[in-house]
């Protein structure tokens, strides 16, 4: 068994990592690390884990060394933690934003603080299995993309790679309340959030830098908080560089993702779920991608949806570790989601 630890195991992403690792046949959770919850049982914080484990959280100083260590820790803070934890595990998987952007100046512009460990940026492989599968095999430092960034990248990449869209694209993201984390402030109180569709980033959402880096496009991104707890959905609007019919567009997506274990092309003419819908993806590691073609205007709307805590975070991280270890990518990630929900 491969010994695994989670720093920040008491948060929502940390809880998802706990859930997935407890059901993984080759990864053994030995170190659920939490400074504030040390000594408390996991199932006291994550009640869905009742009867699955007797583990308790451990403090950072009491955590044993691991083969794989997941950092489910806050943006702007993780970069200072990496030197401390790097010697405690053979493989470090970062789920914060601190090692996603290769340019420290871009990081400072979007996160409002200077990067304190820019020399470590080249060590991290982007946790994007659909493109960096070969680089992830054997990687010792992995940086997992953000949730809405993952959705937008998967939606736009086939179009960008084929040169089918003009440079400037817009991304409209929608995210459930769990995207704010378990320590969210007053704006995430039920009384404030229920019934609201809050545009919290009308322009310049920080994930636009990740999408631009991954696709080579110039990206403008907005984001809205919706009433759902889980789920992220993006609508990406782009202008086509040439006339294109729907069958040709469908073929572009199928050629790109036909062999992928966790990306499904969903673009149907009719039905309740004819385009990607995050509701039916809750708990799963799938990202559904689709499109709507506006031939008269020469435009395409690329749509993607995923569970922000799974394919948008914990599940994608475990998928990367599966690749690193040479295991089947679906290992521990077989749950397909629920319907109805």
VOPAGU-2260 file (C-alpha; in pm, 1 decimal, decimal comma):
REM VOPAGU-2260
SITE   aa  ch    i         X         Y         Z
SITE  UNK   A    0       0,0       0,0       0,0
SITE  UNK   A    1     106,1     356,5     -72,4
SITE  UNK   A    2      89,6     572,2     240,2
SITE  UNK   A    3    -101,8     895,4     184,8
SITE  UNK   A    4    -150,1    1212,2     387,0
SITE  UNK   A    5    -373,0    1516,8     350,5
SITE  UNK   A    6    -274,8    1857,0     486,0
SITE  UNK   A    7    -596,9    2050,7     534,5
SITE  UNK   A    8    -802,3    1734,1     577,5
SITE  UNK   A    9   -1082,9    1907,9     767,8
SITE  UNK   A   10   -1201,2    2124,8     475,5
SITE  UNK   A   11   -1442,2    2033,4     199,2
SITE  UNK   A   12   -1171,0    1930,4     -46,9
SITE  UNK   A   13    -985,3    1752,9     232,2
SITE  UNK   A   14   -1304,9    1564,2     316,9
SITE  UNK   A   15   -1345,4    1453,1     -43,9
SITE  UNK   A   16    -987,1    1332,2     -45,9
SITE  UNK   A   17   -1055,6    1135,3     274,0
SITE  UNK   A   18   -1365,3     978,1     118,4
SITE  UNK   A   19   -1185,2     877,1    -200,7
SITE  UNK   A   20    -870,5     748,3     -27,8
SITE  UNK   A   21   -1069,4     535,9     218,0
SITE  UNK   A   22   -1216,5     351,2     -80,4
SITE  UNK   A   23    -897,9     331,3    -285,2
SITE  UNK   A   24    -745,2     -17,8    -313,3
SITE  UNK   A   25    -381,5      98,9    -321,8
SITE  UNK   A   26    -374,1     427,3    -126,8
SITE  UNK   A   27    -386,0     408,3     252,7
SITE  UNK   A   28    -479,7     725,1     439,3
SITE  UNK   A   29    -239,8     745,8     733,6
SITE  UNK   A   30    -213,5    1119,5     799,2
SITE  UNK   A   31    -525,1    1339,7     789,8
SITE  UNK   A   32    -355,5    1660,7     902,4
SITE  UNK   A   33    -540,3    1952,4    1061,4
SITE  UNK   A   34    -397,9    2205,3    1303,2
SITE  UNK   A   35    -737,4    2307,4    1441,2
SITE  UNK   A   36    -896,7    1960,7    1455,9
SITE  UNK   A   37    -602,9    1754,6    1587,8
SITE  UNK   A   38    -725,7    1472,7    1809,0
SITE  UNK   A   39   -1083,5    1474,1    1679,1
SITE  UNK   A   40   -1220,2    1182,2    1479,8
SITE  UNK   A   41   -1258,2    1226,4    1105,2
SITE  UNK   A   42   -1623,7    1129,6    1114,4
SITE  UNK   A   43   -1690,4    1404,1    1367,5
SITE  UNK   A   44   -1612,8    1659,9    1094,3
SITE  UNK   A   45   -1704,4    1452,1     787,0
SITE  UNK   A   46   -2018,8    1263,4     896,7
SITE  UNK   A   47   -2046,1    1074,5     566,3
SITE  UNK   A   48   -1739,3     876,1     679,2
SITE  UNK   A   49   -1912,7     719,3     981,0
SITE  UNK   A   50   -1837,1     346,4    1017,3
SITE  UNK   A   51   -1570,5     372,0     746,2
SITE  UNK   A   52   -1276,5     470,6     965,7
SITE  UNK   A   53   -1160,6     520,7    1323,1
SITE  UNK   A   54    -892,4     768,1    1215,9
SITE  UNK   A   55    -845,1    1097,1    1398,3
SITE  UNK   A   56    -689,1    1417,9    1270,0
SITE  UNK   A   57    -324,9    1475,0    1358,2
SITE  UNK   A   58    -140,5    1802,4    1400,6
SITE  UNK   A   59     134,9    1902,0    1154,8
SITE  UNK   A   60     412,5    1815,8    1401,7
SITE  UNK   A   61     272,0    1466,5    1462,5
SITE  UNK   A   62     213,1    1366,0    1102,2
SITE  UNK   A   63     414,4    1065,0     983,5
SITE  UNK   A   64     609,2    1067,6     660,2
SITE  UNK   A   65     408,6     957,4     355,3
SITE  UNK   A   66     462,4     835,8       3,2
SITE  UNK   A   67     205,3    1084,3    -132,2
SITE  UNK   A   68      96,1    1405,0      37,1
SITE  UNK   A   69    -199,2    1615,5     -76,8
SITE  UNK   A   70    -196,7    1985,6      14,0
SITE  UNK   A   71    -559,6    2098,4      44,4
SITE  UNK   A   72    -449,7    2429,0     190,6
SITE  UNK   A   73    -531,5    2796,6     117,8
SITE  UNK   A   74    -405,5    3003,8    -173,2
SITE  UNK   A   75    -123,7    3242,8     -80,6
SITE  UNK   A   76     -29,0    3023,6     218,8
SITE  UNK   A   77      67,2    2698,3      50,5
SITE  UNK   A   78     380,7    2831,5    -122,3
SITE  UNK   A   79     535,6    2887,4     219,6
SITE  UNK   A   80     441,3    2535,2     331,5
SITE  UNK   A   81     593,3    2344,6      40,2
SITE  UNK   A   82     956,9    2358,4     158,4
SITE  UNK   A   83     847,9    2220,4     495,5
SITE  UNK   A   84     644,3    1931,2     354,7
SITE  UNK   A   85     861,4    1851,1      52,8
SITE  UNK   A   86    1092,8    1633,7     258,1
SITE  UNK   A   87     804,9    1445,2     418,5
SITE  UNK   A   88     671,1    1274,7     106,0
SITE  UNK   A   89     798,7    1133,6    -219,6
SITE  UNK   A   90     516,9    1298,4    -413,5
SITE  UNK   A   91     353,5    1632,8    -331,3
SITE  UNK   A   92      13,4    1714,7    -486,0
SITE  UNK   A   93     -90,3    2078,4    -442,8
SITE  UNK   A   94    -458,2    2169,4    -473,6
SITE  UNK   A   95    -410,6    2540,5    -404,3
SITE  UNK   A   96    -347,9    2800,4    -675,2
SITE  UNK   A   97       9,1    2870,4    -567,6
SITE  UNK   A   98     187,9    2657,5    -828,3
SITE  UNK   A   99     -62,5    2664,1   -1113,9
SITE  UNK   A  100      70,2    2970,5   -1295,2
SITE  UNK   A  101     418,4    2950,8   -1441,3
SITE  UNK   A  102     476,0    3329,0   -1436,2
SITE  UNK   A  103     511,7    3474,3   -1083,9
SITE  UNK   A  104     416,3    3820,8   -1212,3
SITE  UNK   A  105      84,9    3686,0   -1339,9
SITE  UNK   A  106      32,5    3518,0   -1003,7
SITE  UNK   A  107      89,2    3848,1    -822,2
SITE  UNK   A  108    -152,5    4028,6   -1050,9
SITE  UNK   A  109    -435,3    3783,6    -985,2
SITE  UNK   A  110    -370,4    3692,3    -621,5
SITE  UNK   A  111    -252,5    4027,1    -491,1
SITE  UNK   A  112      71,8    3911,3    -334,0
SITE  UNK   A  113     423,0    3831,3    -451,8
SITE  UNK   A  114     508,6    3466,7    -501,3
SITE  UNK   A  115     754,0    3370,4    -228,3
SITE  UNK   A  116     887,3    3053,0    -392,9
SITE  UNK   A  117     915,3    3124,7    -767,7
SITE  UNK   A  118    1220,3    2898,6    -792,3
SITE  UNK   A  119     992,9    2599,7    -720,7
SITE  UNK   A  120     743,4    2670,8   -1001,0
SITE  UNK   A  121     932,9    2471,1   -1268,9
SITE  UNK   A  122     926,1    2162,4   -1045,9
SITE  UNK   A  123     547,4    2127,1   -1070,0
SITE  UNK   A  124     369,3    1935,7   -1344,4
SITE  UNK   A  125      19,6    2060,4   -1425,2
SITE  UNK   A  126    -240,9    1812,4   -1301,8
SITE  UNK   A  127    -428,7    1803,1   -1630,4
SITE  UNK   A  128    -438,9    1431,3   -1720,4
SITE  UNK   A  129    -596,7    1482,9   -2060,1
SITE  UNK   A  130    -291,0    1673,4   -2181,9
SITE  UNK   A  131      -0,9    1600,5   -1945,8
SITE  UNK   A  132     -44,7    1226,4   -1897,0
SITE  UNK   A  133     313,2    1146,7   -1999,8
SITE  UNK   A  134     457,4    1418,4   -1775,0
SITE  UNK   A  135     249,6    1300,6   -1477,7
SITE  UNK   A  136     393,0     950,8   -1499,2
SITE  UNK   A  137     660,2     956,6   -1229,6
SITE  UNK   A  138     605,5    1324,0   -1137,4
SITE  UNK   A  139     703,2    1416,3    -780,4
SITE  UNK   A  140     538,6    1761,0    -777,8
SITE  UNK   A  141     187,0    1808,3    -916,5
SITE  UNK   A  142     -30,1    2121,8    -924,3
SITE  UNK   A  143    -402,5    2057,4    -970,9
SITE  UNK   A  144    -594,2    2324,4   -1168,7
SITE  UNK   A  145    -891,8    2510,2   -1023,2
SITE  UNK   A  146   -1247,2    2380,2   -1063,8
SITE  UNK   A  147   -1393,6    2632,5   -1308,9
SITE  UNK   A  148   -1055,9    2652,7   -1479,9
SITE  UNK   A  149   -1062,2    2276,2   -1541,1
SITE  UNK   A  150   -1410,9    2298,0   -1689,0
SITE  UNK   A  151   -1323,5    2592,2   -1914,3
SITE  UNK   A  152    -994,0    2439,7   -2027,0
SITE  UNK   A  153   -1160,0    2110,6   -2121,4
SITE  UNK   A  154   -1435,9    2297,7   -2305,1
SITE  UNK   A  155   -1203,2    2524,9   -2503,7
SITE  UNK   A  156    -890,2    2318,1   -2560,9
SITE  UNK   A  157   -1013,7    2113,2   -2859,8
SITE  UNK   A  158   -1120,6    2433,3   -3037,9
SITE  UNK   A  159    -800,7    2619,6   -2955,8
SITE  UNK   A  160    -570,9    2329,8   -3045,5
SITE  UNK   A  161    -738,6    2295,2   -3385,8
SITE  UNK   A  162    -721,7    2671,2   -3450,7
SITE  UNK   A  163   -1099,0    2689,6   -3488,6
SITE  UNK   A  164   -1164,3    2998,8   -3276,3
SITE  UNK   A  165   -1037,8    3353,9   -3273,3
SITE  UNK   A  166    -806,7    3465,3   -2995,5
SITE  UNK   A  167   -1054,0    3643,9   -2768,5
SITE  UNK   A  168   -1304,7    3432,7   -2577,3
SITE  UNK   A  169   -1533,8    3498,7   -2282,9
SITE  UNK   A  170   -1603,5    3252,3   -2003,1
SITE  UNK   A  171   -1910,1    3276,3   -1780,2
SITE  UNK   A  172   -1873,5    3052,9   -1473,6
SITE  UNK   A  173   -2135,8    2938,8   -1221,8
SITE  UNK   A  174   -2034,8    2773,8    -893,4
SITE  UNK   A  175   -2210,2    2622,6    -591,6
SITE  UNK   A  176   -2150,8    2738,6    -234,8
SITE  UNK   A  177   -1893,9    2465,7    -154,9
SITE  UNK   A  178   -1658,4    2646,2    -392,6
SITE  UNK   A  179   -1609,0    2906,2    -119,0
SITE  UNK   A  180   -1473,0    2642,9     121,2
SITE  UNK   A  181   -1580,6    2537,3     469,3
SITE  UNK   A  182   -1444,1    2856,5     626,4
SITE  UNK   A  183   -1644,1    3097,1     410,6
SITE  UNK   A  184   -1763,8    3420,1     572,2
SITE  UNK   A  185   -2097,5    3603,0     610,3
SITE  UNK   A  186   -2172,1    3617,1     237,3
SITE  UNK   A  187   -2212,0    3237,4     241,6
SITE  UNK   A  188   -2465,4    3225,1     525,3
SITE  UNK   A  189   -2781,0    3044,6     415,9
SITE  UNK   A  190   -2987,7    3356,8     484,2
SITE  UNK   A  191   -2770,8    3555,8     243,9
SITE  UNK   A  192   -2705,6    3294,2     -22,7
SITE  UNK   A  193   -3041,8    3116,0     -48,8
SITE  UNK   A  194   -3228,9    3228,0    -357,0
SITE  UNK   A  195   -2943,0    3448,6    -471,1
SITE  UNK   A  196   -2744,2    3445,6    -793,6
SITE  UNK   A  197   -2451,6    3656,2    -679,8
SITE  UNK   A  198   -2210,8    3787,4    -941,7
SITE  UNK   A  199   -1901,6    3786,9    -721,8
SITE  UNK   A  200   -1655,0    3836,2   -1008,5
SITE  UNK   A  201   -1813,4    4041,4   -1288,6
SITE  UNK   A  202   -1476,2    4058,2   -1465,2
SITE  UNK   A  203   -1122,5    3933,3   -1420,6
SITE  UNK   A  204   -1192,1    3615,1   -1226,4
SITE  UNK   A  205    -856,3    3466,9   -1126,9
SITE  UNK   A  206    -916,4    3139,7   -1313,9
SITE  UNK   A  207    -897,8    3329,0   -1643,8
SITE  UNK   A  208    -517,8    3327,6   -1608,9
SITE  UNK   A  209    -511,7    2947,5   -1588,6
SITE  UNK   A  210    -741,5    2910,7   -1888,5
SITE  UNK   A  211    -530,0    3153,2   -2091,8
SITE  UNK   A  212    -209,1    2971,8   -1994,9
SITE  UNK   A  213    -353,7    2633,7   -2091,3
SITE  UNK   A  214    -522,6    2726,8   -2418,8
SITE  UNK   A  215    -311,0    3014,9   -2550,5
SITE  UNK   A  216    -627,3    3224,9   -2585,6
SITE  UNK   A  217    -702,4    3570,4   -2447,2
SITE  UNK   A  218    -968,0    3503,0   -2186,0
SITE  UNK   A  219   -1219,9    3727,8   -2010,5
SITE  UNK   A  220   -1393,3    3548,1   -1724,0
SITE  UNK   A  221   -1680,7    3627,7   -1492,3
SITE  UNK   A  222   -1826,5    3411,7   -1214,4
SITE  UNK   A  223   -2160,3    3383,6   -1034,7
SITE  UNK   A  224   -2245,4    3200,0    -715,0
SITE  UNK   A  225   -2567,1    2998,5    -750,3
SITE  UNK   A  226   -2784,6    2822,5    -494,1
SITE  UNK   A  227   -2645,2    2473,2    -551,6
SITE  UNK   A  228   -2403,5    2331,1    -293,9
SITE  UNK   A  229   -2190,2    2134,0    -539,5
SITE  UNK   A  230   -2121,6    2186,2    -904,0
SITE  UNK   A  231   -1953,4    2416,2   -1153,0
SITE  UNK   A  232   -2064,6    2502,6   -1503,8
SITE  UNK   A  233   -1903,3    2726,9   -1763,9
SITE  UNK   A  234   -2029,8    2880,3   -2086,4
SITE  UNK   A  235   -1743,1    2978,8   -2315,3
SITE  UNK   A  236   -1831,2    3206,1   -2606,9
SITE  UNK   A  237   -1597,9    3220,0   -2905,6
SITE  UNK   A  238   -1597,0    3332,1   -3269,1
SITE  UNK   A  239   -1511,1    3067,4   -3526,4
SITE  UNK   A  240   -1223,6    3124,0   -3768,5
SITE  UNK   A  241   -1402,7    2939,6   -4048,2
SITE  UNK   A  242   -1749,0    2813,0   -4135,4
SITE  UNK   A  243   -1819,1    2492,9   -3948,3
SITE  UNK   A  244   -2110,8    2250,5   -3935,2
SITE  UNK   A  245   -2230,0    2071,1   -3624,2
SITE  UNK   A  246   -2107,2    1721,5   -3727,8
SITE  UNK   A  247   -1759,3    1862,7   -3789,1
SITE  UNK   A  248   -1758,5    2033,9   -3450,5
SITE  UNK   A  249   -1874,5    1715,2   -3279,6
SITE  UNK   A  250   -1594,2    1524,0   -3448,4
SITE  UNK   A  251   -1336,8    1769,9   -3311,5
SITE  UNK   A  252   -1450,7    1698,1   -2955,6
SITE  UNK   A  253   -1479,0    1324,1   -3005,5
SITE  UNK   A  254   -1133,9    1302,5   -3162,2
SITE  UNK   A  255    -992,9    1486,7   -2860,2
SITE  UNK   A  256   -1181,9    1307,1   -2581,8
SITE  UNK   A  257   -1307,4     978,4   -2728,3
SITE  UNK   A  258   -1053,2     772,1   -2533,2
SITE  UNK   A  259   -1060,0     976,6   -2212,7
SITE  UNK   A  260   -1191,7     794,3   -1903,7
SITE  UNK   A  261   -1343,2    1102,0   -1738,5
SITE  UNK   A  262   -1446,7    1340,1   -2017,7
SITE  UNK   A  263   -1777,0    1283,4   -2196,8
SITE  UNK   A  264   -1908,6    1474,7   -2497,3
SITE  UNK   A  265   -2268,5    1577,1   -2423,6
SITE  UNK   A  266   -2435,3    1782,8   -2697,3
SITE  UNK   A  267   -2780,8    1655,9   -2787,0
SITE  UNK   A  268   -3065,8    1817,8   -2978,2
SITE  UNK   A  269   -3333,3    1738,7   -2720,6
SITE  UNK   A  270   -3385,7    1602,0   -2372,8
SITE  UNK   A  271   -3366,1    1727,7   -2014,6
SITE  UNK   A  272   -2987,6    1689,1   -2004,0
SITE  UNK   A  273   -2892,8    1774,7   -2359,8
SITE  UNK   A  274   -2597,6    1988,3   -2246,8
SITE  UNK   A  275   -2359,0    1942,5   -1951,0
SITE  UNK   A  276   -2540,2    1967,7   -1617,4
SITE  UNK   A  277   -2348,1    1962,6   -1287,6
SITE  UNK   A  278   -2640,1    1823,2   -1084,9
SITE  UNK   A  279   -2603,4    1469,4   -1220,8
SITE  UNK   A  280   -2224,6    1478,3   -1174,9
SITE  UNK   A  281   -2229,6    1522,9    -795,6
SITE  UNK   A  282   -1971,1    1296,2    -636,8
SITE  UNK   A  283   -1831,0    1179,8    -970,9
SITE  UNK   A  284   -1499,2    1250,6   -1139,1
SITE  UNK   A  285   -1654,8    1318,7   -1479,2
SITE  UNK   A  286   -1640,9    1643,0   -1670,3
SITE  UNK   A  287   -1907,0    1666,2   -1938,6
SITE  UNK   A  288   -1833,4    1897,7   -2231,8
SITE  UNK   A  289   -2067,6    2010,0   -2506,2
SITE  UNK   A  290   -2138,7    2290,4   -2748,0
SITE  UNK   A  291   -2406,0    2494,2   -2922,7
SITE  UNK   A  292   -2333,7    2628,0   -3269,1
SITE  UNK   A  293   -2464,2    2964,5   -3387,1
SITE  UNK   A  294   -2379,6    2926,8   -3754,7
SITE  UNK   A  295   -2549,2    3249,8   -3863,4
SITE  UNK   A  296   -2318,3    3455,9   -3640,8
SITE  UNK   A  297   -2015,8    3230,8   -3684,4
SITE  UNK   A  298   -1997,9    3164,2   -3311,6
SITE  UNK   A  299   -1983,7    2867,2   -3078,9
SITE  UNK   A  300   -2077,0    2834,9   -2712,9
SITE  UNK   A  301   -1870,2    2561,2   -2547,2
SITE  UNK   A  302   -2025,3    2426,0   -2226,5
SITE  UNK   A  303   -1869,6    2215,7   -1950,8
SITE  UNK   A  304   -1983,9    2093,1   -1610,3
SITE  UNK   A  305   -1824,9    1903,1   -1321,9
SITE  UNK   A  306   -1837,5    1851,9    -945,9
SITE  UNK   A  307   -1611,1    2127,4    -817,0
SITE  UNK   A  308   -1490,1    1912,2    -525,6
SITE  UNK   A  309   -1415,4    1599,4    -731,6
SITE  UNK   A  310   -1304,2    1646,5   -1094,8
SITE  UNK   A  311   -1251,0    2009,3    -995,7
SITE  UNK   A  312   -1020,1    1915,6    -707,4
SITE  UNK   A  313    -987,3    1590,0    -507,1
SITE  UNK   A  314   -1083,4    1340,7    -777,6
SITE  UNK   A  315    -856,7    1499,8   -1035,0
SITE  UNK   A  316    -572,1    1489,6    -780,7
SITE  UNK   A  317    -622,5    1116,1    -724,3
SITE  UNK   A  318    -648,1    1058,6   -1100,0
SITE  UNK   A  319    -305,5    1223,4   -1132,9
SITE  UNK   A  320    -162,0     998,5    -861,8
SITE  UNK   A  321    -307,8     692,6   -1035,5
SITE  UNK   A  322    -123,9     797,4   -1350,8
SITE  UNK   A  323     195,6     862,8   -1158,5
SITE  UNK   A  324     185,3     514,6   -1007,6
SITE  UNK   A  325      98,2     341,4   -1333,8
SITE  UNK   A  326    -244,3     231,7   -1206,4
SITE  UNK   A  327    -572,9     237,0   -1400,8
SITE  UNK   A  328    -699,5     595,6   -1394,9
SITE  UNK   A  329   -1047,8     498,8   -1275,9
SITE  UNK   A  330    -911,9     333,7    -959,6
SITE  UNK   A  331   -1103,5     465,5    -658,6
SITE  UNK   A  332   -1300,6     700,9    -884,3
SITE  UNK   A  333   -1568,4     473,2   -1025,8
SITE  UNK   A  334   -1872,0     644,6    -869,8
SITE  UNK   A  335   -2090,5     768,7   -1160,6
SITE  UNK   A  336   -2305,3    1027,0    -982,1
SITE  UNK   A  337   -2675,8    1005,5    -894,3
SITE  UNK   A  338   -3003,4    1055,7   -1077,2
SITE  UNK   A  339   -3245,4    1179,6    -965,0
SITE  UNK   A  340   -3087,7    1400,6    -701,4
